[in-house]
């Protein structure tokens, strides 16, 4: 723990980006601290057992719902709007005389609504890479602090101690704001929850691309080829039927070509996302976005060619 504190202190004291000064310098220092958290291996003593616990929960099909697969994107960011909105509204009402009852109810709504949002967040968190796991732990700690403070605020208000309730509420709002900032760092700087396959259409040149001789591909086996700078997965289903998907998993860029091919699907070897070979659709695991799929054909020379369906 002492090593971790020393690491974060050093990051906070390091020069920003050349002396930007003022608020900008504070922001840069905070950013450097968050980057240091991502590299803090000392946190793994907590991260690893907690990750195993979350992954071992018997959630069944609910796990896919919590990931947000039916929505096509993570569910957690949508769910957090309810508690954050309720708490922010309570803070506004705390500044309006005679609004004590309404503010108390909004605090209660926020505390209750935080539970499903936290569940979705934990399920997503457990399927992230190391740096995101460590940063996510700090995010969860900030949010847990906010929930605890708002819970205490709810109790104080219910007992008629509205002044203390307001103080605890504003402290909770500060903690929630801190957690939201760390969540933004996770989503935008560390790309947690983002579709890692989205850039593929922008990297592929229009037209048909040769992947190799048809004879070089074995029926039922995964093969990896390149279309320009983009790796693709090739699975030969029969003598004339080929399936070609972007190789890097949309969830966390895992190599699908190293995964298991069975029952018309491929399973990512990193986090278990399952994609249908015929259309790239995500049918299982933590991935919320499908894989880009390529149209195929063979030419007169016996070569397999591919292109994106919408490419000219």
C-alpha positions as CSV (number, residue, x, y, z in Angstrom):
1,X,0.0,0.0,0.0
2,X,2.9,2.3,0.8
3,X,4.3,1.7,-2.7
4,X,0.9,2.6,-4.3
5,X,0.6,5.8,-2.3
6,X,4.1,6.8,-3.3
7,X,3.4,6.1,-6.9
8,X,0.2,8.2,-6.9
9,X,1.9,11.0,-5.0
10,X,4.8,11.1,-7.5
11,X,2.3,11.2,-10.4
12,X,0.4,14.1,-8.7
13,X,3.6,16.0,-8.1
14,X,4.9,15.5,-11.7
15,X,4.8,18.5,-14.0
16,X,1.7,18.7,-16.1
17,X,2.3,19.4,-19.8
18,X,4.9,22.0,-19.5
19,X,3.3,24.4,-17.1
20,X,-0.2,25.0,-18.4
21,X,-1.1,26.5,-15.1
22,X,-4.3,27.0,-13.1
23,X,-7.2,24.7,-13.6
24,X,-5.6,23.1,-16.6
25,X,-2.6,22.0,-14.6
26,X,-4.8,20.5,-11.9
27,X,-6.6,18.5,-14.6
28,X,-3.4,17.2,-16.1
29,X,-2.2,16.2,-12.6
30,X,-5.5,14.4,-11.9
31,X,-5.1,12.6,-15.3
32,X,-1.6,11.5,-14.5
33,X,-2.9,10.1,-11.2
34,X,-5.6,8.1,-13.0
35,X,-3.1,6.8,-15.5
36,X,-0.9,5.7,-12.5
37,X,-3.9,3.9,-11.0
38,X,-4.2,1.9,-14.2
39,X,-0.6,0.7,-13.9
40,X,-0.7,0.0,-10.1
41,X,-0.2,-3.8,-9.9
42,X,-0.5,-3.5,-6.1
43,X,-4.3,-3.3,-6.6
44,X,-4.4,-6.8,-8.1
45,X,-4.5,-8.3,-4.7
46,X,-8.0,-7.0,-4.5
47,X,-8.9,-7.0,-8.1
48,X,-8.3,-10.7,-8.9
49,X,-10.4,-12.3,-6.1
50,X,-13.2,-9.8,-6.6
51,X,-13.2,-10.4,-10.4
52,X,-13.5,-14.2,-9.8
53,X,-16.4,-13.6,-7.4
54,X,-18.3,-11.5,-9.9
55,X,-17.6,-13.9,-12.8
56,X,-18.8,-16.8,-10.6
57,X,-22.2,-15.3,-9.8
58,X,-25.0,-17.6,-11.2
59,X,-26.7,-14.9,-13.2
60,X,-27.6,-17.0,-16.3
61,X,-29.2,-15.0,-19.1
62,X,-29.4,-12.0,-16.8
63,X,-25.7,-11.5,-17.3
64,X,-26.2,-10.7,-21.0
65,X,-29.0,-8.3,-20.1
66,X,-26.7,-6.5,-17.6
67,X,-24.0,-6.3,-20.2
68,X,-26.5,-4.5,-22.4
69,X,-26.5,-7.0,-25.3
70,X,-30.2,-6.4,-26.1
71,X,-29.4,-2.7,-26.4
72,X,-26.3,-3.0,-28.5
73,X,-24.2,-1.1,-26.0
74,X,-23.4,-1.3,-22.2
75,X,-26.4,-0.9,-20.0
76,X,-24.6,0.6,-17.0
77,X,-24.2,4.2,-18.5
78,X,-28.0,4.3,-19.1
79,X,-28.9,3.0,-15.6
80,X,-26.7,5.6,-13.8
81,X,-28.8,8.4,-15.2
82,X,-31.6,7.7,-12.6
83,X,-29.6,7.9,-9.4
84,X,-27.4,10.8,-10.6
85,X,-30.4,12.7,-11.8
86,X,-32.3,12.1,-8.6
87,X,-29.4,13.2,-6.4
88,X,-28.6,16.3,-8.5
89,X,-32.3,17.3,-8.3
90,X,-32.3,16.7,-4.6
91,X,-29.3,19.0,-4.4
92,X,-31.2,21.8,-6.2
93,X,-34.2,21.3,-3.9
94,X,-31.9,21.5,-0.9
95,X,-31.4,25.1,-1.9
96,X,-35.1,25.8,-2.1
97,X,-36.9,26.5,1.3
98,X,-39.8,24.2,2.0
99,X,-38.6,21.4,-0.3
100,X,-37.4,19.1,2.4
101,X,-39.9,16.3,1.8
102,X,-39.3,16.2,-2.0
103,X,-35.6,16.3,-1.6
104,X,-35.7,13.4,0.9
105,X,-37.8,11.3,-1.6
106,X,-35.3,12.0,-4.4
107,X,-32.4,11.0,-2.2
108,X,-34.2,7.7,-1.5
109,X,-35.0,7.1,-5.2
110,X,-31.3,7.6,-6.0
111,X,-30.1,5.1,-3.4
112,X,-32.6,2.5,-4.6
113,X,-31.8,3.1,-8.3
114,X,-28.1,2.8,-7.6
115,X,-28.4,-0.9,-7.0
116,X,-29.2,-2.1,-10.5
117,X,-26.7,0.4,-12.0
118,X,-24.0,-1.0,-9.7
119,X,-24.9,-4.6,-10.7
120,X,-24.5,-3.8,-14.4
121,X,-21.3,-1.9,-13.7
122,X,-19.7,-4.8,-11.8
123,X,-20.6,-7.3,-14.5
124,X,-19.0,-5.2,-17.1
125,X,-16.0,-4.5,-14.9
126,X,-15.2,-8.2,-14.4
127,X,-14.6,-8.6,-18.2
128,X,-12.1,-5.8,-18.7
129,X,-8.3,-5.8,-19.2
130,X,-5.9,-5.2,-16.3
131,X,-5.6,-1.4,-16.5
132,X,-9.4,-1.0,-16.7
133,X,-9.9,-3.3,-13.8
134,X,-7.7,-1.2,-11.6
135,X,-9.2,2.1,-12.6
136,X,-12.7,0.6,-12.4
137,X,-12.0,-0.4,-8.7
138,X,-11.4,3.3,-7.9
139,X,-14.5,4.2,-9.8
140,X,-16.5,1.7,-7.8
141,X,-15.0,2.9,-4.5
142,X,-16.1,6.5,-5.4
143,X,-19.6,5.4,-6.2
144,X,-19.8,3.2,-3.1
145,X,-18.8,6.3,-1.0
146,X,-21.5,8.3,-2.7
147,X,-24.2,5.6,-2.0
148,X,-23.1,5.4,1.6
149,X,-23.2,9.2,2.1
150,X,-26.6,9.4,0.4
151,X,-27.9,6.5,2.5
152,X,-26.8,8.3,5.6
153,X,-28.4,11.5,4.3
154,X,-31.7,9.6,3.8
155,X,-31.5,8.3,7.4
156,X,-30.7,11.8,8.8
157,X,-33.6,13.4,6.9
158,X,-36.0,10.7,8.0
159,X,-35.2,11.6,11.6
160,X,-35.8,15.3,11.1
161,X,-32.1,16.3,10.9
162,X,-32.4,18.0,7.6
163,X,-29.3,20.2,8.0
164,X,-27.1,17.1,8.5
165,X,-29.0,15.5,5.6
166,X,-28.1,18.3,3.3
167,X,-24.4,18.3,4.3
168,X,-24.2,14.5,3.7
169,X,-26.1,14.9,0.4
170,X,-23.7,17.5,-1.0
171,X,-20.8,15.3,0.1
172,X,-22.4,12.4,-1.7
173,X,-22.9,14.5,-4.8
174,X,-19.2,15.4,-4.7
175,X,-18.3,11.7,-4.4
176,X,-20.7,10.9,-7.3
177,X,-19.1,13.6,-9.4
178,X,-15.7,12.1,-8.7
179,X,-16.9,8.7,-9.7
180,X,-18.4,10.0,-12.9
181,X,-15.1,11.6,-13.8
182,X,-13.3,8.3,-13.3
183,X,-16.0,6.6,-15.3
184,X,-15.4,9.0,-18.1
185,X,-11.7,8.2,-18.0
186,X,-12.6,4.5,-18.3
187,X,-15.0,5.0,-21.2
188,X,-13.1,7.6,-23.3
189,X,-9.4,7.3,-22.4
190,X,-9.3,3.5,-21.7
191,X,-12.2,2.7,-24.1
192,X,-13.9,0.3,-21.7
193,X,-17.2,-0.7,-23.2
194,X,-16.5,0.8,-26.6
195,X,-16.9,-1.2,-29.8
196,X,-13.3,-2.1,-30.7
197,X,-14.3,-3.3,-34.2
198,X,-16.0,0.0,-35.2
199,X,-12.9,1.4,-37.0
200,X,-12.7,-1.6,-39.4
201,X,-15.0,-0.1,-42.2
202,X,-12.8,3.1,-42.1
203,X,-9.6,1.1,-42.6
204,X,-10.6,-1.1,-45.5
205,X,-10.1,0.2,-49.1
206,X,-13.2,-0.2,-51.4
207,X,-13.3,-3.1,-53.8
208,X,-12.3,-6.8,-53.6
209,X,-9.2,-8.0,-51.8
210,X,-7.5,-11.4,-52.3
211,X,-7.0,-13.4,-49.2
212,X,-5.2,-16.4,-50.7
213,X,-5.8,-19.6,-52.7
214,X,-9.0,-21.4,-51.9
215,X,-7.1,-24.6,-51.5
216,X,-5.1,-23.1,-48.6
217,X,-8.1,-23.1,-46.3
218,X,-9.2,-26.2,-44.4
219,X,-12.9,-26.9,-43.9
220,X,-14.0,-26.1,-40.3
221,X,-10.7,-24.5,-39.2
222,X,-10.1,-20.9,-38.3
223,X,-7.4,-19.0,-40.3
224,X,-6.1,-15.5,-40.0
225,X,-5.4,-13.3,-43.0
226,X,-4.9,-9.6,-43.6
227,X,-6.9,-7.1,-45.6
228,X,-4.6,-4.2,-45.8
229,X,-3.8,-3.5,-42.1
230,X,-6.9,-5.2,-40.8
231,X,-6.7,-8.8,-39.6
232,X,-9.6,-11.0,-40.5
233,X,-10.9,-14.5,-39.5
234,X,-11.6,-16.9,-42.3
235,X,-13.6,-20.1,-41.7
236,X,-14.3,-22.4,-44.6
237,X,-17.6,-24.1,-44.0
238,X,-17.7,-26.3,-47.1
239,X,-16.0,-26.4,-50.5
240,X,-17.8,-23.3,-51.7
241,X,-18.9,-21.5,-48.5
242,X,-16.6,-19.2,-46.6
243,X,-17.2,-16.9,-43.6
244,X,-15.0,-13.9,-43.1
245,X,-15.2,-11.6,-40.0
246,X,-13.0,-8.9,-38.6
247,X,-10.6,-10.9,-36.4
248,X,-10.3,-8.4,-33.4
249,X,-13.2,-8.9,-31.0
250,X,-15.5,-5.9,-30.7
251,X,-15.5,-6.3,-26.9
252,X,-11.8,-6.1,-26.1
253,X,-9.8,-6.8,-29.4
254,X,-9.3,-10.5,-28.6
255,X,-8.0,-12.7,-31.6
256,X,-11.1,-14.6,-32.8
257,X,-8.8,-16.7,-35.1
258,X,-7.4,-18.3,-31.9
259,X,-10.9,-19.1,-30.6
260,X,-13.1,-22.2,-30.8
261,X,-15.2,-22.6,-33.9
262,X,-18.4,-24.7,-33.3
263,X,-22.1,-24.8,-34.2
264,X,-21.7,-22.0,-36.7
265,X,-20.1,-19.6,-34.2
266,X,-16.7,-18.5,-33.0
267,X,-15.9,-17.9,-29.4
268,X,-13.3,-15.3,-28.4
269,X,-10.5,-16.8,-26.3
270,X,-10.2,-13.8,-24.1
271,X,-13.6,-13.2,-22.5
272,X,-15.9,-15.7,-24.1
273,X,-17.9,-13.5,-26.5
274,X,-19.7,-15.6,-29.1
275,X,-20.3,-14.4,-32.7
276,X,-22.3,-16.1,-35.4
277,X,-20.1,-16.7,-38.4
278,X,-22.9,-16.2,-41.0
279,X,-23.5,-12.5,-40.1
280,X,-21.1,-11.6,-37.2
281,X,-23.9,-11.1,-34.7
282,X,-23.0,-11.3,-31.1
283,X,-25.0,-14.1,-29.5
284,X,-23.2,-14.6,-26.2
285,X,-20.6,-13.3,-23.8
286,X,-19.9,-9.6,-22.8
287,X,-19.7,-8.2,-26.4
288,X,-22.5,-5.8,-27.1
289,X,-21.6,-5.1,-30.8
290,X,-21.4,-7.5,-33.7
291,X,-18.3,-8.2,-35.8
292,X,-17.9,-6.6,-39.2
293,X,-18.7,-9.3,-41.9
294,X,-17.1,-9.5,-45.3
295,X,-18.8,-10.6,-48.6
296,X,-16.8,-13.4,-50.3
297,X,-16.3,-14.8,-53.8
298,X,-13.8,-16.9,-55.7
299,X,-12.2,-15.8,-58.9
300,X,-11.2,-17.8,-62.0
301,X,-7.7,-18.4,-60.7
302,X,-9.0,-20.1,-57.6
303,X,-8.4,-17.2,-55.2
304,X,-10.7,-16.2,-52.3
305,X,-11.7,-12.6,-52.4
306,X,-13.5,-10.4,-49.8
307,X,-14.9,-7.0,-49.5
308,X,-17.2,-5.2,-47.0
309,X,-20.8,-5.5,-48.1
310,X,-21.3,-1.8,-48.6
311,X,-18.0,-1.2,-50.3
312,X,-17.9,-0.5,-54.0
